[in-house]
Amino acid sequence: MTLSEKEILSKQIFSTSEKVLSTEISEYVKQIFAPLQGKSIETQIDEMVEDFSQDFLIADSANTNVNIEWIIKNFGDSKIPAQPTNFESYFQYLNENVVAHSIHTSAPQFIGHMTSALPAFVRPLAKLMTAMNQNAVKIETAKALSFCEREALAMMHRQIYNLSDNFYAQHIQNNQSTLGILVSGGTTANITALWCARNKSLGAKNEFLGIEKEGLSAALNFYGYKGAVVIGSELMHFSFDKAADLMGISTKNLMRVPVDSNNRVNIKALRQAVADCRQQNLHIIAVVGIAGTTDSGSIDPLEDIAEIAQENNIHFHVDAAWGGPVIFSRKHQHKLAGIEKADSVTIDGHKQLYLPMGIGMVFFRDPHLASSIEKQASYTMRKGSFDLGKRSLEGSRPGMALFLHAGLKLIGLNGYEFLIDEGIRKTQYMAARVSAMSEFELLAEPDTNLLIYRYIPEQFREGVTTKQLSDIENRFINNFNERLQKMQRQIGRTFISRTTKTSISLDKEIPVIAMRAVIANPLTTEADIDTVLNDQIQIASEISIAY
C-alpha cells in the first residue's frame, strides 16, 4: 500500500469514528471509567495495544523513511470532536499515524542517543502504576509508595556514598532526612541541586531571613558579595544554563572552564577560575564536575575537583546523569573516584539504569541539605509529615519510583554491572574498528560508552594522517558529515547522532562536526556496529558535494 493510499484510508476511518455512538453519552462515559464483567473496553484496548507494541518492538530499522512534512499534514486539526470517538477506530488511527512513524529506540542499530531498549517488566509495571494513579508528593495520595520510593533512593545513595549501616538505619525512613529526591529528569535534578546549594550558602543569619524570603540581591548584599556564579567545564549540560537563569544569577555568570584533549575539565584552569572569583568577591554557589559528558561520555577528574571544593568551602555537585551507573562496575568504577565526596549527585534513570523516561534523581551526602528548600502548605505537605513534595520542585508527580525499585531488585548489582561492562566493551570494539578503517577518524578515546568520530572523504585522508588539513578542507569535511548524518537518519536503516567539538589543527581551534555513537543497548552486537559503519560508508559513496 502506498503512503497516499494509507493517508486516504486513515482519514476515512477517523471520519467514520466520529459518528454519534449508539449509547447515551452519560452511559458511555461511565463505561470508560468503570471496569465491567466480561470483555470490557479496557480488555479490548489491551489486546489492540499489545499487538501494536509487539510489531513496534520487533522492528529492525531505526526509523521509517517518511518525511516530517508528510507527518505534519496528519496533525493539523484544532477542533475537539463533539461526540466521543469510537475507540477501535481511534487506536487504529493512532497506530497508523503515530506508532508506525515513531523512532525505534530499542532497535539494535539505533545507537545515536541515550535512549535504549527497556526490560520486560517495564510495560506491565507501567499499567500497574497507571491503575494505582498515586501522586507521589503527598502521603495522603501515596501511602505505601512514599516509603518504597525512599527505600529505592537509599539503595542508590548507598551505591554512591557507601556510608554505614547505622547511617541508613537512621535516615532511610526519617521524615526529617532526605537522601535523595526523585524528579522528572536530569535537568530538574541539576536545578534542584543548585537550588539547595544556593539556599544553604545564602541562608538565614542574625537579622537576615535568608535568600528564600529576601531574594538574591538582598542576600548578596548581606553577605558582602558583588555577584554569584556557578563554575564547571565548558561541556556542562545546557540544564545548567536553565538553572542559572531560574536562580537569577544569569547565564553570563555560569562560568565554563576549558577542557583538555580528553574532554575533561582543565584542573589548573578550574583552580584559577575559583581563585579569580574569590578575588573579585563573587559568591561561588557550586563547582560542577561531570561524570559522563553528553557529547563524548568523558569523566572529569572528580578527586581533584573535590579537593578544590573542600579547600574553598564550596558546594561540589557531580552531574552523573549519564555516567553515574558506572559505579555498579567493579572494573570501571575507579573512573568515578571522588564522586563519594560530592555534596550532591545527579543520575538519570532513563539512561544507564534502563528505565523509562521521567526518572531523574538527585542525591545528597548531607541528609538535611534539602531542608533548605522545604515548603509547606496547610492543605498539603504539612510540616513534620512524610510528604515527599515538601522538598521537591514538582507539586504533583506520578509513582515512577516503582520502576526504580523494580530495576534495582530485578536486575540487581550483578545485572547492572554486566550491562555497564558490556556497553563499554562494545564501545571499545567500535573505537578499534573506526581506528582500523581508513574511511573514519577517531576523535577521542572513549571513557564510557559514548564514541565520537567522523567520516573522511578519500581526498582528505592523507591530510588527516599528517594533521595538515586546511580550514577550508575541515569545513568541507564538516559539511560532508552533516549531510551524511542527515541522510542516514532519513533513510532509517541505522542511526548515529552528531555533535560539534572543538579540535586543534595547525595550532588553531576549529569546530569539528562529529558522529556520536551511544552503545547502551544490550541487544546491540558487534555485527550491528559493523552494519552501522558499513551503512555510513555506503551512504557516503552516494554523496556528491563540490569542493
C-alpha positions in Angstrom: 0.0 0.0 0.0 1.4 3.4 -0.9 1.7 6.3 1.5 -1.1 8.2 -0.2 -3.4 5.2 0.0 -2.7 4.8 3.7 -3.4 8.5 4.2 -6.8 8.3 2.5 -7.7 5.1 4.5 -6.7 6.6 7.8 -8.8 9.7 7.1 -11.8 7.6 6.2 -11.5 5.6 9.4 -11.2 8.7 11.5 -14.2 10.4 10.0 -16.3 7.3 10.4 -15.2 7.0 14.0 -16.6 10.4 14.8 -20.3 9.4 14.3 -22.6 9.6 17.3 -22.3 6.4 19.4 -25.4 4.4 19.9 -25.3 4.6 23.6 -26.1 7.8 25.6 -23.1 10.0 26.4 -23.6 9.5 30.1 -23.6 5.7 29.9 -20.7 5.7 27.5 -18.6 7.9 29.8 -19.4 5.8 32.8 -18.4 2.7 30.8 -15.0 4.2 30.1 -14.3 4.7 33.8 -15.9 1.5 35.3 -14.4 -1.9 34.7 -17.2 -4.3 33.6 -17.7 -8.0 33.7 -16.6 -9.9 30.5 -14.8 -8.2 27.7 -14.6 -4.6 28.8 -13.3 -1.7 26.8 -10.0 -1.9 28.6 -9.6 -5.5 27.7 -10.3 -4.9 24.1 -7.9 -1.9 24.0 -5.3 -4.0 25.8 -5.4 -6.6 23.0 -5.0 -4.0 20.3 -2.2 -2.2 22.1 -0.4 -5.4 22.8 -0.4 -6.2 19.0 0.8 -2.7 18.1 3.5 -2.9 20.8 4.8 -6.2 19.6 5.0 -5.1 16.0 6.8 -1.9 17.1 9.4 -3.7 19.3 10.4 -6.3 16.7 11.2 -3.7 14.0 14.8 -3.9 12.8 15.1 -0.5 11.3 15.8 2.6 13.4 13.2 4.7 11.6 10.8 5.0 8.7 11.7 7.0 5.7 8.6 9.1 5.8 9.5 12.8 5.8 8.4 15.2 8.5 6.3 17.3 6.2 4.0 14.3 5.4 3.6 13.6 9.2 2.7 17.2 9.9 -0.2 17.1 7.5 -1.8 14.4 9.6 -1.9 16.6 12.7 -3.5 19.9 11.7 -6.9 19.6 13.4 -7.6 22.2 16.1 -11.2 21.1 16.8 -12.1 18.7 19.6 -14.8 16.3 18.3 -18.2 16.9 19.9 -19.1 13.2 20.1 -16.8 10.6 21.6 -14.7 8.8 19.0 -15.1 5.1 18.6 -12.1 3.6 20.4 -11.3 0.9 17.8 -11.1 3.5 15.1 -9.1 5.8 17.3 -6.4 3.3 18.3 -6.2 2.1 14.7 -5.6 5.8 13.7 -3.0 6.1 16.4 -1.2 3.0 15.2 -1.1 4.2 11.6 -0.2 7.8 12.3 1.9 7.8 15.5 3.2 4.3 16.3 4.1 3.5 12.7 6.3 6.5 12.3 7.9 6.7 15.8 11.6 6.1 16.4 12.5 2.5 17.2 14.8 3.4 20.1 15.1 -0.2 21.1 16.4 -1.3 17.7 19.9 -2.7 18.0 21.2 -0.4 15.2 19.8 2.7 16.7 23.0 3.8 18.5 22.8 7.6 18.5 21.0 8.7 21.6 20.9 8.0 25.3 17.6 6.0 24.9 17.6 2.3 24.7 15.6 -0.9 25.0 13.6 -1.5 28.2 13.5 -4.6 30.3 10.4 -6.8 30.0 9.0 -5.8 33.4 8.5 -2.2 32.5 5.4 -2.4 30.4 3.3 -4.4 32.8 4.6 -2.3 35.7 3.5 0.8 33.8 0.0 -0.5 33.6 0.0 -1.1 37.4 1.4 2.3 38.1 -1.3 3.9 36.0 -4.0 1.9 37.6 -2.8 2.9 41.1 -2.5 6.6 40.0 -0.6 7.7 43.1 0.5 11.3 43.5 4.0 10.7 44.9 4.4 14.1 46.6 1.8 13.5 49.3 1.4 10.7 51.8 -2.4 11.0 51.6 -2.2 10.1 47.9 0.8 7.7 48.0 0.7 5.9 51.3 3.0 2.9 50.8 4.6 4.2 47.7 6.3 7.1 49.6 8.3 4.6 51.7 9.0 2.4 48.7 10.5 5.4 47.0 12.6 6.3 50.0 13.9 2.7 50.1 14.9 2.8 46.4 16.6 6.1 46.7 18.5 4.8 49.8 19.8 1.9 47.7 21.2 4.2 45.1 22.6 6.6 47.8 24.5 3.7 49.4 25.9 2.7 46.0 27.3 6.2 45.6 28.3 7.2 49.1 28.6 3.7 50.8 28.0 5.0 54.4 27.5 2.8 57.4 24.6 0.6 58.3 23.8 2.9 61.2 23.6 5.9 58.9 21.0 4.3 56.7 19.0 2.9 59.6 18.8 6.4 61.0 17.9 8.2 57.8 16.2 5.9 55.3 12.7 6.4 56.7 13.3 9.5 58.8 10.9 12.3 57.8 13.5 14.9 58.7 16.0 13.3 56.3 16.3 13.4 52.5 18.9 11.0 51.0 17.6 11.8 47.5 14.8 13.3 45.5 13.1 11.6 42.5 12.3 14.1 39.8 11.2 14.2 36.2 14.7 14.1 34.7 18.3 15.1 34.9 17.6 18.8 34.2 15.3 19.1 37.2 17.8 17.1 39.3 20.6 19.6 38.4 18.4 22.6 39.1 17.3 21.1 42.4 20.9 20.5 43.5 21.9 24.1 42.7 18.8 25.4 44.4 19.7 23.6 47.6 23.3 24.8 47.3 22.2 28.4 46.8 19.7 28.4 49.7 22.1 26.8 52.2 25.0 29.1 51.4 22.9 32.2 51.5 20.6 31.2 54.3 19.3 33.0 57.4 21.8 34.6 59.7 21.3 37.0 62.5 18.7 39.5 61.4 18.8 38.3 57.7 15.9 35.9 56.9 17.7 34.1 54.1 17.6 34.2 50.3 14.3 32.4 50.2 12.5 35.2 52.0 14.6 38.2 51.0 15.8 37.4 47.5 19.1 37.2 45.7 20.1 40.9 45.7 19.4 41.2 49.4 21.3 38.0 50.1 24.4 39.1 48.2 24.3 42.5 49.9 24.0 41.0 53.4 26.9 38.6 52.8 29.0 41.2 51.1 29.3 39.6 47.6 29.3 41.5 44.3 27.6 38.6 42.5 27.1 34.9 42.3 28.5 32.2 39.9 28.5 28.5 39.2 31.7 27.1 37.8 32.2 23.9 35.7 33.7 22.8 32.4 32.7 24.1 29.0 30.9 20.8 28.4 28.4 21.3 31.2 24.9 20.2 30.1 22.6 23.0 29.0 20.4 22.3 32.1 22.9 24.5 34.0 22.0 27.4 31.7 18.4 26.9 32.7 19.4 26.7 36.4 21.5 29.9 36.2 18.5 31.6 34.5 16.0 30.4 37.1 18.2 31.2 40.1 18.6 34.8 38.9 22.4 34.8 38.5 22.1 34.9 34.7 23.9 32.6 32.2 26.7 35.2 32.0 27.7 34.0 35.5 27.7 30.4 34.5 31.5 30.1 34.2 32.6 27.5 31.7 36.3 26.4 32.1 38.2 24.9 29.1 38.7 21.1 28.7 41.8 19.2 27.8 42.3 16.9 24.7 40.3 14.2 26.5 37.3 16.4 27.0 37.9 16.6 30.8 37.9 19.9 32.7 41.4 21.5 32.9 42.1 21.4 36.6 44.6 24.2 36.5 42.1 26.5 34.7 39.4 25.5 37.2 41.6 26.3 40.2 42.4 29.6 38.6 38.7 30.4 37.9 37.9 29.7 41.6 40.7 32.0 42.7 39.7 34.7 40.4 36.1 34.6 41.6 37.2 34.8 45.2 39.4 37.7 44.4 36.5 39.5 42.7 34.3 38.8 45.7 31.9 36.7 43.8 29.9 34.0 45.6 30.5 30.6 44.2 27.2 28.7 44.6 28.7 25.4 43.3 31.5 23.9 41.4 30.3 21.2 39.0 32.1 18.0 37.9 30.8 15.9 35.0 30.7 12.1 35.1 29.9 11.4 31.5 29.7 14.4 29.2 26.6 14.4 27.0 28.6 14.6 23.7 31.5 12.3 24.4 30.9 10.5 27.7 34.1 11.8 29.3 34.5 11.9 33.1 36.1 14.9 34.8 38.9 14.2 37.5 36.4 14.2 40.4 39.0 13.7 43.1 40.8 16.9 42.0 37.6 18.9 41.8 36.5 17.7 45.3 39.9 18.9 46.6 39.3 22.4 45.2 35.8 22.5 46.5 36.8 21.4 50.0 39.8 23.8 50.2 37.4 26.7 49.3 34.3 25.5 51.2 32.2 25.3 48.0 29.3 23.0 47.3 30.6 20.2 45.0 27.9 18.9 42.6 28.5 16.0 40.2 26.3 15.7 37.1 26.4 11.9 36.7 23.2 11.8 34.7 24.9 9.6 32.1 27.9 8.1 33.8 26.7 7.6 37.3 25.7 3.9 36.9 29.4 3.1 36.1 29.6 2.9 39.9 28.0 -0.6 39.5 31.0 -1.9 37.6 33.9 -3.2 39.7 36.1 -3.0 36.6 35.3 0.6 35.7 34.1 2.3 38.9 37.6 3.7 39.6 36.8 6.3 36.8 34.3 7.8 39.3 36.7 8.1 42.1 35.8 11.2 44.1 32.1 11.0 43.5 31.6 9.9 47.1 32.9 13.4 48.1 30.2 15.3 46.2 27.7 17.2 48.2 25.1 16.3 45.5 24.9 13.9 42.6 22.5 13.7 39.6 21.7 10.4 38.0 19.2 9.9 35.2 17.2 6.6 35.3 16.2 6.5 31.7 19.8 6.3 30.6 22.0 3.6 32.0 19.6 2.3 34.6 17.4 1.1 31.7 14.2 2.7 33.0 11.5 4.7 31.1 11.6 8.4 30.6 10.7 10.5 33.6 13.1 9.3 36.3 15.7 11.7 37.3 17.4 11.6 40.8 19.5 13.9 42.9 21.3 12.6 45.9 22.7 14.4 48.9 25.7 13.5 51.1 24.1 15.5 53.9 20.6 14.2 54.5 19.5 17.6 55.9 20.7 19.7 52.9 17.3 19.6 51.2 15.6 21.3 54.2 17.0 24.5 52.7 14.3 24.3 50.0 11.5 22.9 52.2 8.0 24.4 51.7 4.7 23.7 53.4 1.0 24.3 52.8 -2.0 24.0 55.1 -3.8 21.7 52.6 -0.8 19.5 51.7 2.9 18.9 52.5 2.5 19.7 56.2 5.5 20.2 58.4 6.6 17.0 60.2 4.8 14.8 57.7 6.3 12.2 55.3 5.1 14.2 52.3 7.9 13.9 49.7 6.8 17.1 48.0 8.0 19.2 50.8 11.5 19.1 49.4 10.9 18.9 45.7 10.1 21.3 42.8 7.1 19.4 41.4 3.8 19.8 43.1 2.4 16.6 41.5 4.4 13.6 40.4 3.5 10.0 39.2 4.7 6.9 41.0 7.8 6.4 38.8 9.7 5.1 41.9 8.1 1.7 41.1 10.3 1.4 38.1 13.5 2.3 40.0 12.6 -0.1 42.8 11.9 -2.9 40.4 15.1 -2.2 38.4 17.3 -2.4 41.5 15.6 -5.6 42.7 15.0 -7.4 39.4 18.3 -6.5 37.7 20.4 -6.2 40.8 24.1 -5.3 41.3 25.4 -8.0 39.1 22.9 -7.4 36.3 23.8 -3.7 36.2 27.5 -4.5 36.3 27.0 -6.7 33.3 25.1 -4.0 31.4 27.8 -1.4 32.1 30.7 -3.6 31.3 29.2 -4.8 28.0 28.3 -1.3 26.9 31.9 -0.1 27.5 33.4 -3.3 25.9 31.3 -2.8 22.7 32.2 0.8 22.6 35.9 -0.1 22.7 35.2 -2.6 19.9 33.7 0.2 17.8 36.6 2.5 18.6 39.0 -0.1 17.4 37.0 -0.7 14.2 36.9 3.1 13.5 40.6 3.4 14.1 41.3 0.5 11.7 39.2 1.8 8.8 40.7 4.4 6.5 37.2 6.0 6.0 37.0 7.2 9.5 38.9 9.3 12.1 38.5 8.6 15.8 38.2 11.9 17.6 38.6 10.7 21.2 39.3 7.5 23.1 36.1 6.6 25.0 35.9 6.9 28.8 32.5 5.3 28.9 30.2 4.0 26.2 30.0 7.1 24.0 32.1 7.5 21.0 32.9 10.4 18.7 34.4 10.1 15.2 33.9 11.4 11.7 33.9 10.2 8.1 36.8 11.4 6.0 36.3 11.7 2.2 39.1 9.9 0.3 40.9 13.0 -1.0 41.5 14.3 2.6 42.7 11.1 4.3 46.4 11.8 3.9 45.9 15.3 5.3 44.2 13.8 8.4 47.1 11.3 8.9 49.7 14.1 8.6 47.5 16.6 10.5 47.8 19.1 7.7 44.2 19.9 6.9 43.4 23.5 6.0 40.4 25.4 7.4 38.7 25.1 4.0 39.2 21.3 4.0 37.9 21.0 7.5 34.8 23.0 6.7 34.2 20.7 3.7 34.6 17.6 5.9 32.2 19.1 8.4 29.6 19.7 5.6 30.1 16.2 4.3 29.5 14.7 7.8 26.4 16.8 8.4 25.0 15.6 5.1 25.9 12.0 5.8 24.2 12.0 9.2 21.0 13.6 7.9 20.8 11.1 5.0 21.4 8.2 7.4 18.6 9.4 9.6 16.2 9.9 6.7 16.9 6.5 5.1 16.2 5.0 8.5 18.1 1.7 8.4 20.5 2.7 11.1 21.2 5.8 13.2 24.1 7.8 14.6 23.6 11.3 16.1 26.1 14.2 15.7 27.6 16.9 17.8 30.1 19.7 17.3 33.5 19.6 19.0 36.5 21.9 19.2 39.7 20.5 17.8 43.3 21.8 17.3 44.7 21.9 13.8 47.8 23.8 12.7 47.8 25.4 16.2 44.3 26.8 15.7 41.0 25.9 17.3 38.5 24.7 14.8 34.9 23.3 15.1 34.6 19.7 14.1 31.2 18.0 13.3 31.4 14.6 14.8 29.4 11.4 14.6 28.2 10.4 18.1 27.6 6.8 18.9 25.9 5.7 22.1 26.4 1.9 22.8 23.9 1.3 25.6 21.5 -1.2 24.1 22.1 -4.7 25.5 20.7 -6.0 22.2 23.3 -4.3 20.1 26.0 -6.7 18.9 29.4 -6.3 17.2 27.7 -7.2 13.9 25.2 -4.4 14.4 28.1 -1.9 15.0 29.7 -3.2 11.8 26.4 -2.7 9.9 26.1 0.9 11.1 29.6 1.7 9.9 29.2 0.0 6.6 25.9 1.8 6.1 27.7 5.1 6.6 30.3 4.1 4.0 27.6 3.1 1.5 25.7 6.4 2.0 28.9 8.4 1.8 29.6 6.9 -1.6 26.3 8.4 -2.9 27.0 11.9 -1.6 28.3 14.5 -4.1 29.4 17.8 -2.7 31.5 20.2 -4.8 34.9 21.1 -3.3 
